[in-house]
Amino acid sequence: MLNAVKRKIISVLLFCVLAGSLTVAADGSAAASLQPLGLNHAGVYALRQAYPNLTGHGVGLALVCRSMTYLNSTPQNDYRPNVAHRCLQNTEMVFHDTGDPAPDISPHATAIASILFGRDPNAFNPLIGVFDYEGLVPDALAQIYQFDHFINSNVIPQTPPAANVLSASFGDEFEWWWTRGIEALVEQQGLIFVAGIGNGTDALDPPLYPAAGANVIGVGVVDSVDAAELAAKLANFALARPEHSSYGPTGSGRSKPDIVAPANCLVAEANDPNGYAAAGDYSSFATPVVAGTIALLVQQARLDPALAPAISGKAHNCVIKAILLNSATKLPYWHKGLLTTEDDHSAPLDHIQGAGMVNANRAHEQLIAGLAGPGNVPAAAWDKNTLRADAEYHKVYRINLPEPAEKNITATAVWNNHYSSTYPFAAATEKDADLRLELWAVDSNDHDSDYLLDYSDSRLDNVEHIYCRADANYTEYEIVLSINDPDNPALTSVPQHYGLAWNIAEADDAGNIVWYDLNTDGIVDNADFVVLINNLMRCREENEDYLIGDLNSNGTIDLDDMEILFKHNNLKADWYSEQQDATTDSPRLTKVPGAITESSL
């Protein structure tokens, strides 16, 4: 049977080859005037254009950085960004380390700091030209912690650092006492902690801790396209791919990452005070894009007293995480859990995209939509609230959609798992809640017609996420969050603080070329058919749970997908140029090293 399928596929491919010559676009791309353009793809520059004052002013953002060198297990303090680089010379930085030995520079930290804090209006690169370099939060207060110092001074005594947001671009494949200590800080202090999930199968990285932990926001990578011109490569992005972005589920079955972001940014070179290099598709450089986006949300919430609950009080980290995930952009092939014909209600997120790609502009819109408690609520808002098993164990939010056709309803609930506050920070699973998120279509004139439109009910995760098409026949909907086991006596005295966000959006555009340009070289051609064939064979022989090429979203790659791909033959991206056909190799810059991992402490 498999041989017959192969023969059919080969016949289709040969037909495609003979179908006609491919036309070539000759619209060379102009040098970008603003960098890093990965931030543009994530909606940051659009947000700043609308709100020019959102530059991180008044926000503390902490980087936890690993020393690059250890001697007899002792860090040598080469963890610092190079403040002599012209894009960091005006950044306000405070360093936290032991001072012994004398601190030194880290290329890894320099690159990350430039994405966040960099500012250089007259930057230059020989392959890009002159550009304006502007990081996410150039006016934020940068707190730079050496990792071991952070563990000893903050994690062990459970003392929160002087920052609103923390970011770490390293991890370990195992859960350790220190990763649980970070989870405890998040739970008990409302700390917002963002970490890289790992660099995928090419780096042999499983989902790394602390990003793989329950309370931390784990960030994966959206690959840049395979363009011939560097400017186009740095400006355009495609998908999160398993070979470059570690994916779930975790060993314990939890859905991770939470969100993905562009990573291949132009970044500061540590050894050249005027130099810039391409960072590459590594989770180290996707992580600050998410952390910086959160810092912008924190700044906005500080400016508007009505938004203050989002960044204060119990479990405010849950509110920010819910807003961030609920506003994410669904990339092609997004699907909760395993690829099946039906949505996986027991897995809240896609195993490689999480909730989708970070979208700073949409996240800001979600935040400023405002706080709304249970009852009749706007079509977009968020809430910070509490469920108790011995009292009100469910909350109902009612929304009205006058024109429901072609609308998607998104809702995200987040709460913290519990941990001991003392070493070794054991998980207090007896206090953890199992919440369920439901979306009901409601007819107020005939409640017998009410029905459950969608639900998310993971027994393992502390995130529930719904992304569902509205029913064109219903204008009223209810979002219901409840405790699954209200009769559990262990939960009667434990309040479950949660963040909830919801919104309504137009249905996604299925015409995105990323659906069909499977090798991301800017044109749909024979090479993409080869990728589809290879993925089809893997799907049949290895039962892979995440494969690119299921174009009709029926849970498998088959001949129908081949037919759909053929209908889009010769489709070109707007950045495609003749030079793309002239070479298979993109111009190369020295890449900054990717995320650091370690096998043990």
C-alpha positions as CSV (number, residue, x, y, z in Angstrom):
1,M,0.0,0.0,0.0
2,L,2.8,2.4,0.9
3,N,4.6,1.7,-2.4
4,A,1.4,2.6,-4.3
5,V,1.2,5.9,-2.4
6,K,4.8,6.6,-3.2
7,R,4.2,6.0,-6.9
8,K,1.2,8.4,-6.8
9,I,3.3,11.1,-5.1
10,I,6.2,10.7,-7.5
11,S,3.7,11.0,-10.4
12,V,2.3,14.2,-9.0
13,L,5.8,15.6,-8.4
14,L,6.9,14.8,-12.0
15,F,3.8,16.5,-13.3
16,C,4.7,19.6,-11.2
17,V,8.2,19.6,-12.6
18,L,6.9,19.5,-16.2
19,A,4.0,21.8,-15.6
20,G,6.0,24.9,-16.8
21,S,8.9,27.1,-16.0
22,L,8.9,29.2,-12.9
23,T,8.8,33.0,-13.2
24,V,11.2,35.1,-11.1
25,A,10.5,38.3,-9.4
26,A,13.1,41.1,-9.7
27,D,12.1,43.4,-6.9
28,G,15.3,43.6,-4.9
29,S,14.7,44.5,-1.2
30,A,15.8,47.9,0.1
31,A,18.0,48.2,3.2
32,A,16.0,48.5,6.3
33,S,16.1,51.8,8.2
34,L,15.1,50.3,11.5
35,Q,16.6,47.3,13.3
36,P,16.2,44.8,14.8
37,L,13.2,44.0,12.5
38,G,12.3,40.9,14.4
39,L,10.7,43.5,16.8
40,N,8.7,44.8,13.9
41,H,7.4,41.3,13.1
42,A,6.4,41.0,16.8
43,G,4.4,44.2,16.6
44,V,6.7,46.3,18.8
45,Y,7.4,49.1,16.4
46,A,3.7,49.4,15.4
47,L,2.9,49.7,19.1
48,R,5.6,52.4,19.6
49,Q,4.5,54.3,16.6
50,A,1.0,54.6,18.2
51,Y,2.4,55.1,21.7
52,P,5.8,56.8,21.4
53,N,6.2,57.1,25.2
54,L,6.3,53.3,25.6
55,T,10.1,52.8,25.8
56,G,10.3,51.1,29.2
57,H,10.7,54.2,31.3
58,G,10.2,53.5,35.0
59,V,10.3,49.7,34.5
60,G,12.9,47.5,36.0
61,L,13.9,44.6,33.7
62,A,16.4,42.0,35.1
63,L,18.6,39.7,33.0
64,V,19.8,36.6,34.8
65,C,23.0,35.7,32.9
66,R,25.2,32.7,33.1
67,S,29.0,33.1,33.3
68,M,30.6,31.8,30.1
69,T,33.5,30.3,32.1
70,Y,33.7,28.1,35.2
71,L,36.9,27.1,37.0
72,N,36.5,24.3,39.5
73,S,32.7,24.9,39.4
74,T,33.3,28.5,40.3
75,P,31.9,31.1,37.9
76,Q,34.5,33.5,36.5
77,N,32.0,36.4,36.3
78,D,32.3,36.8,32.5
79,Y,28.5,37.4,32.3
80,R,28.2,41.1,31.6
81,P,26.9,42.9,28.5
82,N,29.6,45.2,27.0
83,V,28.5,48.6,28.1
84,A,31.2,50.1,25.8
85,H,29.2,49.2,22.8
86,R,27.7,52.3,21.3
87,C,24.1,51.0,21.5
88,L,24.4,50.4,25.2
89,Q,26.5,53.4,26.3
90,N,23.5,55.3,27.6
91,T,21.7,52.4,29.2
92,E,21.3,52.5,33.0
93,M,22.6,49.2,34.2
94,V,23.0,47.9,37.7
95,F,25.2,44.7,38.2
96,H,24.7,42.0,40.8
97,D,27.6,39.6,41.4
98,T,30.2,38.7,44.1
99,G,32.9,40.9,42.6
100,D,35.4,38.1,42.8
101,P,36.9,37.4,40.3
102,A,36.7,40.8,38.5
103,P,33.7,40.8,36.1
104,D,34.2,40.4,32.4
105,I,32.2,40.6,29.1
106,S,29.8,38.0,27.7
107,P,29.0,38.1,23.9
108,H,25.7,36.2,24.7
109,A,24.6,38.8,27.3
110,T,25.7,41.7,25.1
111,A,23.5,40.4,22.3
112,I,20.5,40.0,24.6
113,A,21.0,43.3,26.2
114,S,21.1,45.0,22.8
115,I,17.7,43.5,21.8
116,L,16.2,44.9,25.0
117,F,18.1,48.1,25.8
118,G,20.0,49.1,22.7
119,R,19.8,52.5,21.1
120,D,22.0,53.7,18.2
121,P,20.5,56.1,15.7
122,N,23.5,55.9,13.4
123,A,24.3,52.2,13.3
124,F,26.0,50.5,10.4
125,N,26.6,47.1,8.9
126,P,28.3,46.5,5.6
127,L,25.4,44.1,4.4
128,I,22.6,46.3,5.7
129,G,23.9,49.8,5.4
130,V,23.0,52.6,7.8
131,F,20.1,52.0,10.2
132,D,18.5,53.2,13.4
133,Y,19.0,50.6,16.1
134,E,16.2,50.6,18.7
135,G,15.6,47.9,21.3
136,L,12.4,47.1,23.1
137,V,12.9,49.1,26.3
138,P,15.8,51.5,25.8
139,D,14.7,53.6,28.7
140,A,14.2,50.8,31.2
141,L,16.4,50.2,34.3
142,A,18.5,47.2,33.5
143,Q,19.3,44.9,36.4
144,I,22.0,42.4,35.4
145,Y,22.4,39.3,37.7
146,Q,25.1,36.7,37.6
147,F,23.2,33.4,37.8
148,D,24.9,31.9,40.8
149,H,24.7,35.2,42.7
150,F,20.9,35.3,41.8
151,I,20.4,31.8,43.2
152,N,22.2,32.5,46.4
153,S,20.9,36.0,47.0
154,N,17.3,35.7,45.7
155,V,16.2,32.2,45.1
156,I,17.4,30.5,48.3
157,P,16.1,33.2,50.6
158,Q,13.1,33.8,48.4
159,T,13.9,37.5,48.1
160,P,12.4,39.1,44.9
161,P,14.9,41.1,42.9
162,A,14.4,44.8,42.3
163,A,12.7,44.4,38.9
164,N,9.2,44.1,37.4
165,V,10.2,41.4,34.8
166,L,13.0,38.8,34.8
167,S,14.5,37.1,31.7
168,A,16.8,34.1,31.5
169,S,18.2,32.8,28.2
170,F,19.6,29.5,29.5
171,G,18.2,26.3,31.0
172,D,18.7,22.6,31.9
173,E,16.9,19.6,30.7
174,F,16.1,18.5,34.3
175,E,14.0,20.1,37.0
176,W,16.3,21.1,39.9
177,W,15.7,22.6,43.3
178,W,16.7,26.0,41.9
179,T,14.2,25.8,39.1
180,R,11.5,25.0,41.7
181,G,12.8,27.9,43.7
182,I,12.1,30.2,40.8
183,E,8.6,28.7,40.5
184,A,8.1,29.4,44.2
185,L,9.2,33.0,43.8
186,V,6.8,33.4,40.9
187,E,3.9,31.9,42.9
188,Q,4.5,33.7,46.2
189,Q,5.7,37.0,45.0
190,G,3.8,37.4,41.7
191,L,7.2,37.5,39.9
192,I,7.0,37.7,36.1
193,F,9.8,35.3,34.9
194,V,10.5,34.6,31.2
195,A,12.9,31.9,30.0
196,G,14.0,30.2,26.8
197,I,12.6,26.8,26.0
198,G,15.7,25.4,24.2
199,N,17.1,25.2,20.7
200,G,15.3,22.1,19.4
201,T,16.2,18.8,18.0
202,D,19.3,20.0,16.1
203,A,20.8,21.0,19.5
204,L,19.3,17.8,21.1
205,D,17.5,20.1,23.5
206,P,14.3,18.9,25.2
207,P,12.1,21.6,26.8
208,L,14.5,23.2,29.2
209,Y,13.8,24.3,32.8
210,P,13.0,26.8,34.2
211,A,11.0,27.5,31.0
212,A,9.4,24.1,31.1
213,G,8.1,24.8,34.6
214,A,4.5,25.5,35.5
215,N,4.7,29.2,36.5
216,V,7.4,30.5,34.3
217,I,6.6,31.8,30.8
218,G,8.5,29.5,28.4
219,V,9.5,31.0,25.0
220,G,10.2,29.2,21.7
221,V,11.6,30.4,18.4
222,V,10.0,31.6,15.2
223,D,12.5,31.0,12.4
224,S,13.6,33.7,9.9
225,V,13.0,32.9,6.3
226,D,15.7,31.5,4.0
227,A,16.3,34.6,2.0
228,A,19.4,35.3,-0.1
229,E,19.7,38.9,1.1
230,L,20.4,39.5,4.7
231,A,18.1,42.4,5.0
232,A,15.1,40.3,3.8
233,K,16.2,37.4,6.1
234,L,16.2,39.7,9.2
235,A,12.8,41.3,8.3
236,N,10.7,38.2,7.5
237,F,9.8,35.2,9.6
238,A,7.9,32.0,9.1
239,L,7.2,29.2,11.6
240,A,8.5,27.7,14.8
241,R,10.2,24.5,13.7
242,P,11.1,21.5,16.0
243,E,14.7,21.4,14.7
244,H,15.3,24.9,16.1
245,S,12.8,25.3,18.9
246,S,12.3,22.7,21.7
247,Y,8.7,21.5,22.0
248,G,6.4,19.7,24.3
249,P,5.0,18.0,25.9
250,T,7.4,18.0,28.8
251,G,8.5,14.8,30.5
252,S,5.6,15.3,33.0
253,G,3.2,15.9,30.1
254,R,2.8,19.7,30.4
255,S,2.2,21.7,27.3
256,K,5.2,23.9,26.5
257,P,6.3,26.4,25.2
258,D,3.8,29.0,26.2
259,I,4.5,31.4,23.3
260,V,7.0,31.9,20.5
261,A,8.9,34.9,19.1
262,P,11.3,35.9,16.4
263,A,14.9,35.4,17.4
264,N,17.2,36.2,14.4
265,C,17.7,39.9,15.3
266,L,20.6,42.2,14.4
267,V,22.5,42.4,17.7
268,A,25.5,44.1,19.2
269,E,28.9,42.4,18.9
270,A,30.8,42.3,22.2
271,N,34.2,42.6,20.6
272,D,33.5,45.5,18.3
273,P,32.0,48.6,20.0
274,N,30.5,49.6,16.6
275,G,29.7,46.2,15.2
276,Y,26.4,44.3,14.7
277,A,25.8,40.7,13.7
278,A,22.9,38.4,13.0
279,A,21.9,36.5,16.2
280,G,20.5,33.4,14.5
281,D,17.3,31.4,15.3
282,Y,18.0,30.6,18.9
283,S,15.6,30.7,21.9
284,S,18.2,32.9,23.7
285,F,17.2,35.8,21.5
286,A,13.4,35.1,21.3
287,T,13.2,35.3,25.1
288,P,14.1,39.0,25.4
289,V,11.5,39.8,22.7
290,V,8.8,38.4,25.0
291,A,10.3,39.8,28.2
292,G,10.6,43.3,26.6
293,T,7.0,43.1,25.4
294,I,5.9,42.4,28.9
295,A,7.9,45.3,30.2
296,L,6.0,47.6,27.8
297,L,2.7,46.3,29.2
298,V,4.0,46.9,32.8
299,Q,4.8,50.5,31.8
300,Q,1.4,51.1,30.4
301,A,-0.3,49.6,33.5
302,R,1.9,51.9,35.7
303,L,0.7,54.9,33.6
304,D,-3.1,54.2,34.0
305,P,-4.4,53.6,37.5
306,A,-7.4,51.6,36.1
307,L,-4.9,49.0,34.9
308,A,-2.9,48.8,38.1
309,P,-4.5,45.4,39.2
310,A,-2.7,43.8,36.2
311,I,0.7,44.4,37.9
312,S,-0.1,44.3,41.6
313,G,-1.5,42.1,44.2
314,K,-1.8,38.3,44.3
315,A,-1.1,36.4,41.1
316,H,-0.7,39.5,38.9
317,N,1.9,37.4,36.9
318,C,-1.1,35.2,35.9
319,V,-2.9,38.2,34.5
320,I,0.1,39.3,32.4
321,K,0.6,35.7,31.2
322,A,-3.1,35.4,30.3
323,I,-3.0,38.7,28.4
324,L,0.2,37.7,26.6
325,L,-1.1,34.3,25.5
326,N,-4.6,35.4,24.6
327,S,-3.3,38.1,22.2
328,A,-0.7,35.9,20.5
329,T,-0.9,35.4,16.7
330,K,-1.8,31.9,15.6
331,L,0.8,30.9,12.9
332,P,0.0,28.4,10.2
333,Y,-0.4,24.8,11.4
334,W,-1.4,25.9,15.0
335,H,-3.2,23.1,16.7
336,K,-3.7,22.2,20.3
337,G,-1.8,19.1,21.4
338,L,-1.3,16.2,19.0
339,L,-2.2,16.6,15.3
340,T,-5.7,15.0,15.1
341,T,-8.8,15.7,13.2
342,E,-10.4,17.2,16.4
343,D,-9.1,19.7,18.9
344,D,-7.3,18.2,21.8
345,H,-9.3,19.4,24.8
346,S,-6.8,17.9,27.3
347,A,-3.8,19.9,25.9
348,P,-4.3,23.7,26.2
349,L,-1.6,24.8,23.7
350,D,0.2,23.8,20.5
351,H,3.2,21.6,21.3
352,I,5.6,23.9,19.4
353,Q,3.8,27.3,19.0
354,G,2.3,27.4,22.5
355,A,-0.5,30.0,22.2
356,G,1.1,31.4,19.1
357,M,3.6,34.2,18.3
358,V,3.9,37.2,20.6
359,N,2.1,40.2,19.3
360,A,3.0,43.4,21.3
361,N,0.4,45.5,19.6
362,R,-2.4,43.1,20.3
363,A,-1.2,42.4,23.8
364,H,-1.4,46.2,24.5
365,E,-4.9,46.3,23.1
366,Q,-5.9,43.4,25.3
367,L,-4.4,45.2,28.4
368,I,-6.1,48.5,27.8
369,A,-9.4,46.8,27.1
370,G,-9.5,46.9,30.8
371,L,-10.6,44.9,33.9
372,A,-14.1,43.3,33.9
373,G,-15.5,41.1,36.6
374,P,-18.0,38.2,36.2
375,G,-21.3,39.0,34.7
376,N,-22.0,40.9,31.5
377,V,-18.6,41.9,30.1
378,P,-17.2,43.6,27.0
379,A,-16.1,41.4,24.0
380,A,-12.5,42.0,25.0
381,A,-11.2,42.4,28.6
382,W,-9.4,40.6,31.4
383,D,-10.0,39.8,35.0
384,K,-7.9,39.0,38.2
385,N,-10.0,36.9,40.5
386,T,-10.2,34.0,42.9
387,L,-12.0,30.7,43.0
388,R,-12.6,28.7,46.3
389,A,-13.8,25.1,46.5
390,D,-15.7,25.9,49.8
391,A,-17.4,29.0,48.3
392,E,-17.9,30.2,44.7
393,Y,-16.1,27.5,42.7
394,H,-17.1,28.8,39.2
395,K,-17.3,32.3,37.5
396,V,-19.3,33.2,34.5
397,Y,-18.5,35.9,32.0
398,R,-21.2,36.8,29.4
399,I,-20.4,38.4,26.1
400,N,-22.6,39.6,23.2
401,L,-21.6,39.4,19.6
402,P,-24.0,41.3,17.3
403,E,-22.2,39.9,14.2
404,P,-20.7,36.5,15.1
405,A,-20.1,35.3,11.6
406,E,-16.4,34.7,10.7
407,K,-15.3,35.7,14.3
408,N,-13.0,33.7,16.5
409,I,-13.4,33.8,20.3
410,T,-10.2,33.4,22.3
411,A,-10.1,32.9,26.1
412,T,-7.1,32.1,28.4
413,A,-7.0,31.3,32.1
414,V,-3.8,31.1,34.1
415,W,-3.1,30.3,37.7
416,N,0.0,29.4,39.7
417,N,1.0,26.0,40.9
418,H,2.2,25.9,44.5
419,Y,5.6,25.2,46.0
420,S,7.3,25.2,49.4
421,S,9.1,28.5,50.2
422,T,12.1,26.7,51.7
423,Y,14.9,24.6,50.2
424,P,14.5,22.3,48.3
425,F,11.2,24.0,47.3
426,A,9.2,20.9,46.9
427,A,6.0,21.1,44.8
428,A,3.0,21.4,47.1
429,T,0.7,19.5,44.7
430,E,-1.9,19.0,47.4
431,K,-2.7,22.7,47.0
432,D,-2.8,22.8,43.2
433,A,-6.2,23.3,41.5
434,D,-7.5,21.6,38.4
435,L,-9.5,24.3,36.6
436,R,-11.7,23.9,33.6
437,L,-12.5,26.6,31.0
438,E,-15.7,26.4,28.9
439,L,-17.3,28.4,26.1
440,W,-21.0,28.1,25.8
441,A,-23.3,29.4,23.0
442,V,-26.4,30.7,24.7
443,D,-29.9,31.5,23.6
444,S,-31.5,33.7,26.4
445,N,-35.0,33.0,24.9
446,D,-34.6,29.2,24.9
447,H,-31.9,27.8,27.2
448,D,-32.7,24.3,25.9
449,S,-30.8,25.4,22.8
450,D,-27.6,26.3,24.8
451,Y,-24.7,24.1,24.0
452,L,-21.0,23.7,24.9
453,L,-19.1,25.2,22.0
454,D,-15.6,24.4,23.2
455,Y,-13.7,23.6,26.4
456,S,-10.1,23.3,27.7
457,D,-9.6,20.9,30.5
458,S,-6.0,19.7,31.1
459,R,-5.3,17.7,34.3
460,L,-1.7,18.6,34.2
461,D,-1.4,22.3,33.1
462,N,-2.1,25.5,35.0
463,V,-3.1,27.2,31.7
464,E,-6.4,26.6,29.8
465,H,-6.8,28.1,26.4
466,I,-9.8,28.3,24.0
467,Y,-9.5,29.4,20.3
468,C,-12.8,28.8,18.7
469,R,-15.0,29.9,15.7
470,A,-18.2,31.6,16.9
471,D,-21.5,30.1,15.8
472,A,-23.1,32.4,13.3
473,N,-26.5,31.5,14.7
474,Y,-25.7,32.7,18.2
475,T,-25.0,36.2,19.4
476,E,-24.6,35.4,23.2
477,Y,-21.8,33.4,24.7
478,E,-20.6,32.5,28.2
479,I,-17.1,31.9,29.3
480,V,-17.1,29.7,32.4
481,L,-14.1,29.0,34.6
482,S,-14.6,26.4,37.3
483,I,-12.8,24.1,39.8
484,N,-13.0,20.6,38.5
485,D,-13.0,19.0,41.9
486,P,-14.8,21.3,44.3
487,D,-15.4,18.4,46.8
488,N,-11.7,17.9,47.3
489,P,-11.2,18.6,51.0
490,A,-7.5,19.6,50.5
491,L,-8.7,22.6,48.4
492,T,-11.3,24.0,50.7
493,S,-8.9,26.4,52.5
494,V,-6.8,27.2,49.4
495,P,-7.9,30.2,47.3
496,Q,-7.0,29.8,43.7
497,H,-6.0,33.2,42.3
498,Y,-6.3,33.4,38.5
499,G,-5.9,35.7,35.5
500,L,-8.4,35.5,32.7
501,A,-8.3,37.2,29.3
502,W,-10.7,37.1,26.4
503,N,-11.2,38.8,23.0
504,I,-12.9,38.5,19.6
505,A,-11.0,38.7,16.3
506,E,-11.7,38.2,12.6
507,A,-10.9,34.7,11.3
508,D,-7.4,34.1,10.2
509,D,-6.2,34.7,6.7
510,A,-5.6,31.3,5.0
511,G,-3.8,33.0,2.1
512,N,-0.5,33.4,4.1
513,I,2.3,32.1,1.9
514,V,3.9,30.5,4.9
515,W,1.3,27.7,4.6
516,Y,2.7,26.7,1.2
517,D,6.3,27.9,1.1
518,L,7.5,24.9,3.2
519,N,11.2,25.6,2.8
520,T,10.7,29.4,3.3
521,D,12.8,30.5,0.3
522,G,10.1,32.9,-0.9
523,I,8.6,30.9,-3.7
524,V,6.3,27.8,-3.9
525,D,8.1,25.4,-6.2
526,N,9.4,21.9,-6.6
527,A,11.5,22.1,-3.5
528,D,8.4,22.5,-1.4
529,F,6.9,19.4,-3.0
530,V,10.0,17.5,-1.9
531,V,9.6,18.8,1.7
532,L,5.9,17.7,1.6
533,I,6.8,14.2,0.4
534,N,9.5,13.8,3.1
535,N,7.0,14.9,5.8
536,L,4.3,12.6,4.4
537,M,6.7,9.7,4.7
538,R,7.7,10.6,8.2
539,C,4.0,11.0,9.1
540,R,3.3,7.4,7.9
541,E,6.5,5.8,9.1
542,E,7.2,7.6,12.4
543,N,3.8,8.9,13.5
544,E,5.3,12.4,14.2
545,D,3.1,14.7,16.2
546,Y,4.2,17.9,14.5
547,L,4.7,18.0,10.8
548,I,4.5,20.9,8.5
549,G,2.3,20.3,5.4
550,D,-1.2,19.4,6.7
551,L,-2.7,22.0,4.4
552,N,-6.3,21.1,4.9
553,S,-5.9,20.7,8.7
554,N,-7.4,17.2,8.8
555,G,-4.8,15.8,11.1
556,T,-2.6,14.0,8.5
557,I,-0.5,14.7,5.5
558,D,-1.9,13.1,2.4
559,L,-2.5,13.4,-1.4
560,D,-5.1,16.1,-0.8
561,D,-2.4,18.3,0.7
562,M,-0.3,17.6,-2.5
563,E,-3.2,18.9,-4.6
564,I,-3.6,22.0,-2.5
565,L,0.1,22.8,-2.7
566,F,0.1,22.3,-6.5
567,K,-2.7,24.9,-6.8
568,H,-0.4,27.4,-5.1
569,N,2.6,26.7,-7.4
570,N,4.7,29.8,-8.3
571,L,3.2,31.8,-5.4
572,K,5.9,34.3,-4.3
573,A,6.5,36.2,-1.1
574,D,6.7,40.0,-1.4
575,W,10.4,39.8,-0.3
576,Y,11.4,37.3,-3.0
577,S,14.0,38.5,-5.5
578,E,16.0,37.1,-8.4
579,Q,19.0,36.8,-6.2
580,Q,17.1,34.1,-4.3
581,D,17.4,31.8,-7.3
582,A,21.0,32.7,-7.9
583,T,22.3,31.1,-4.7
584,T,21.3,28.6,-2.1
585,D,23.3,30.1,0.6
586,S,22.4,33.4,2.4
587,P,25.2,35.9,3.1
588,R,26.7,35.0,6.5
589,L,27.6,37.1,9.5
590,T,29.3,35.6,12.5
591,K,26.5,34.4,14.7
592,V,26.3,35.1,18.4
593,P,26.4,31.8,20.4
594,G,23.0,30.4,21.2
595,A,21.4,29.5,24.5
596,I,23.7,28.0,27.1
597,T,22.6,24.7,28.6
598,E,24.1,22.7,31.4
599,S,23.7,19.1,32.4
600,S,24.2,19.6,36.1
601,L,25.0,22.3,38.8
